[in-house]
Each structure stands twice: as C-alpha cells, then as structure tokens.
Amino acid sequence: MRTNQISKVSLICTLIAPIVLMAAVTSHASLDDARDAMEQFRQAASELQAAQATADEDELERLAQAVEENLNRARKLFDAHQAHRSRDAGVLMDYAEALTVMGDIDLAIEVYERVVEREPMNGAAWRRLGESYAAMGSNWLSESYAALRKSFEVSTDESEIVESHVSLAAQLAENGFHDLAQEHFEAVLDLRPDHPFARSAHAILGIREGAVLHASDTLDEVGLLPPRPAAITSRMLHDALDAFERARLAVPDDAEHHAAYAKLLLRANRVPQSAMPLIRSLKLDPDVYVHWNLMASIQLYLGDIQEARRAYERSIELNPDQPRVIEVLEAIEEGEEPDIEVAPEIPPALEPPTE
C-alpha cells in the first residue's frame, strides 16, 4: 500500500512539473516583456527630448504618445506578474524606475530598499534610493544624503560616481548648503571636466562670490540643458543673483563685466534690471555690435520700438552683415511689430511680457 501511494505521488509530481515549469517560464517571459517596454520607454523619451527643438507638433505628439504607451505597458506587466516579489535586481530596478516616473515614489523607495538590502554594493540602487528620498520632500533629506554618499562610496563605475555626486550636489545647493555643493560639483569636474550641468551649476555658485564674467561665459559655452537640470540651474541662478545683491557686491567697471552681468539678469528674466549694466557697458565700449543687439532686444521686450530701432541701426553700422537684424529693422520701418524670437542675443528662456 505504501509503495502504491508513493507511486501515485510520483506520478502526480511528474504530471504537474511541466505545468509549474511552464508557469515559471511564462512569468519570467512576461517580466522580460516589461523590461523591454521600459527600454522602449527610455528610447522614446530620449527621442522626444532630442526632438524638442526641431520636430513639428505632430511628431512631438507621436513621440509623447509612444512614451506614455510604453510606460503604461511596462507598469501593467510589472504589476500583473508581481515584480515586487522578484529576486532579480534588474527587474526590481526597472520596476522602481517605472514607479518613480509615474509618481509612486513611496513604492519605488520600498523596491530600492529591497535591492540595497540584497546588494549593498549596488551603487546605482543607492543613488536612485537617495534621489527617491529627496523627491519625498525636506523631511527625507538626511536619508537622501546618506544614500547618495553611500552610492559614490561603494561604486566602482565612474559614470555612477559622477551621477551620485551630481545628485548630491544639486540637493545641497537647493537646500542652501552652497559650499558643500561646490565641493561635489568640483568632484564631478575632476572626473568629467566637460559635464554640462556641473559646469553650469559650479559657475552659477561662483556668482555668490562675484564671478559674474566666468558664470556668463560658461553658461554661453554650455548652451541649453535638458529640462530637469535646466530647471535646477534656473532656480540656482535666481538665488545666486539675490545673494550677489544682498552682499552689495559690484562688478568691475569695465564693458565686459557689465555686459556679462546684464546677460545673467536676462537669463533670470530680470529684463528691466538688465538695462542699466548694459547701458554702462555700451558707454565704456560703444563698438561691440552684439551688445547693441542685446540692448535692442531688451527694448523690444519692454515695448520701446524706437529705442530698439536706434540700437539695431547702430549695430548695423558696426557690422552690416546681419540678415536677422535687417529683417527686424524692415519690420519696424513698415510699422509691423517685429517677432522678438528673431531678435539676436535674447536667451531662449526669455519670453515677452503677456500684459
């Protein structure tokens, strides 16, 4: 009797084993599909970001739809196949990324905490955990700092170390720890001297000590940043200019420094305030045509068409080969309101007043 029972159990196990195996394979394949969807989401997001400056509205809409569809598909697959129970760090990292993008930061934190508990030397997981803590607000800053410091302490990958320093520096800067932030930005620049965000942020922090010329030149060289670092540097610039003014610092009395200060004020959208240092710059050196263009752009922004016309005319006297300036002048002469977007030297973020 005992032998027969064992035989029946063995037979049952033999019969259900392929079913269990098939279920496991199906689950794994579905999680692979979820990770594939996340990769397609990243690709679409990258294409969308790259297309912002050149693509038409239809193309941007198509890319935005691809971003949303792939993200939603990945999230549904992760949830349907219980990704949170996975023991695969790659699955957990991708799942937490999807949660983060969709705003479920508290759930993402739980997943990242599982990863670092299992893999305490996973620098990428520590970094993302630190960034997730920071996204929860100021009450989580100590946890965020600890996780980010842990990240660059345990990481062996230079790119990961750089990103950890960047994240920590940005948080320190935005929470008023400017000297510490500068140290971490310097650590980034030691490893990656051409890092665009670190270069911009480091230069902006220097405004607090009066380094306006270096800051203006650096921001000109770096150009446009992606949306998130651009938003951070914009806030940093406002804070740095406020600190510069509170300290009653003054720029050296030469044309180059006054023009640099005017351009920084323009980048911060402080248009009326930018006029005075630029006027001083032009008084000290009236032969720089690009500064006349800048003055004309400011006057267009403020609505003084005639002053803009006079500034553009002076610029053309100094350099006749400026088709865009000629286009603006022709519009003014014909009594049309010129398009401020074609006015040279206006930073891209500057928009005309709506009132």
Residue pairs with C-beta under 8 A, 6 or more apart in sequence:
27 81
30 77
30 80
30 81
31 77
31 78
31 81
31 83
31 86
31 88
31 91
33 77
34 73
34 74
34 77
34 78
34 81
34 83
34 91
34 94
34 95
35 74
35 90
35 91
35 94
37 70
37 71
37 73
37 74
37 77
38 70
38 71
38 74
38 94
38 97
38 98
40 66
40 70
41 67
41 70
41 71
41 74
41 98
41 101
44 63
44 66
44 67
44 70
45 67
47 63
47 66
48 60
48 63
48 64
48 66
48 67
49 226
49 227
51 59
51 60
51 63
52 60
53 224
55 63
71 98
71 101
71 102
74 94
74 98
75 98
75 99
75 102
78 91
78 94
78 95
78 98
83 91
83 92
83 95
84 92
84 95
84 107
84 110
84 111
84 114
86 92
86 95
87 118
89 115
89 118
89 119
89 122
89 125
92 111
92 112
92 114
92 115
93 112
93 115
93 124
93 125
93 128
95 111
96 107
96 108
96 111
96 112
96 115
96 128
96 132
97 108
97 128
99 105
99 107
99 108
99 111
100 108
100 128
100 132
100 135
105 132
105 135
105 136
106 136
108 128
108 132
109 129
109 132
109 133
109 136
112 125
112 128
112 129
112 132
113 129
115 122
115 125
115 129
116 122
116 125
116 126
116 129
116 147
119 125
120 154
121 154
122 154
123 151
123 152
123 154
123 155
123 156
123 157
123 160
123 161
123 164
124 151
124 155
124 157
124 160
126 147
126 148
126 150
126 151
126 154
126 155
126 164
127 147
127 148
127 151
127 152
127 155
127 160
127 163
127 164
127 167
129 147
130 143
130 144
130 145
130 146
130 147
130 148
130 150
130 151
130 164
130 167
130 168
131 144
131 148
131 167
133 140
133 141
133 143
133 144
133 147
134 140
134 141
134 144
134 167
134 171
138 175
141 171
141 175
144 171
145 168
145 171
145 172
148 164
148 167
148 168
148 171
149 168
151 160
151 161
151 164
152 160
152 161
152 164
152 165
152 168
155 161
155 164
158 191
161 191
162 188
162 191
162 192
162 195
165 184
165 185
165 187
165 188
165 191
166 184
166 185
166 188
166 195
166 197
166 198
168 184
169 181
169 182
169 183
169 184
169 185
169 187
169 188
169 198
169 201
170 181
170 197
170 201
170 229
170 232
172 178
172 180
172 181
172 184
173 181
173 201
173 205
173 232
173 236
174 232
174 235
174 236
178 205
178 208
181 201
181 205
182 202
182 205
185 198
185 201
185 202
185 205
186 202
188 195
188 198
189 195
189 198
189 199
189 202
192 198
196 222
196 223
196 225
196 229
197 225
197 229
197 232
197 233
199 218
199 221
199 222
200 218
200 219
200 222
200 225
200 229
200 233
201 229
201 232
201 233
201 236
202 218
203 211
203 214
203 215
203 218
203 219
204 215
204 219
204 233
204 236
204 237
204 240
205 236
205 240
206 214
206 215
207 215
207 237
207 240
207 241
207 243
207 244
207 264
208 240
208 243
208 244
208 247
210 244
210 249
210 251
212 244
212 251
212 257
212 260
212 261
212 264
213 251
213 256
213 257
213 260
215 240
215 260
215 264
216 259
216 260
216 261
216 263
216 264
217 260
219 264
219 267
220 263
224 230
224 348
225 233
234 267
234 268
234 349
237 264
237 267
237 268
238 268
241 264
241 265
241 268
241 270
251 257
251 258
251 260
251 261
251 277
253 280
253 284
254 284
255 280
255 281
255 282
255 284
255 285
255 288
255 291
256 281
256 285
258 277
258 278
258 280
258 281
258 284
259 277
259 278
259 281
259 288
259 291
259 294
261 277
262 274
262 275
262 277
262 278
262 281
262 294
263 274
263 294
263 347
265 271
265 273
265 274
265 277
266 274
266 294
266 298
266 346
266 347
266 350
267 347
267 349
267 350
269 349
269 350
269 351
271 298
271 301
271 302
271 350
272 302
274 298
275 295
275 298
275 302
278 291
278 294
278 295
278 298
279 295
281 288
281 291
282 288
282 291
282 292
282 295
285 291
286 314
287 318
288 318
289 314
289 315
289 318
289 319
289 322
290 315
290 344
290 345
292 311
292 312
292 314
292 315
292 318
293 311
293 312
293 315
293 322
293 325
293 343
293 344
293 345
294 344
294 345
294 346
295 311
296 307
296 308
296 309
296 311
296 312
296 315
296 325
296 328
296 343
297 308
297 340
297 343
297 344
297 345
297 346
299 305
299 307
299 308
299 311
300 308
300 328
300 338
300 340
300 343
300 352
301 340
301 346
301 350
301 352
301 353
303 353
305 332
305 337
305 338
308 328
308 332
308 338
309 329
309 332
309 333
312 325
312 328
312 329
312 332
313 329
315 322
315 325
316 322
316 325
316 326
316 329
322 344
324 342
324 343
324 344
325 344
327 338
327 342
328 338
328 339
328 342
328 343
331 337
331 338
331 339
332 338
340 346
340 352
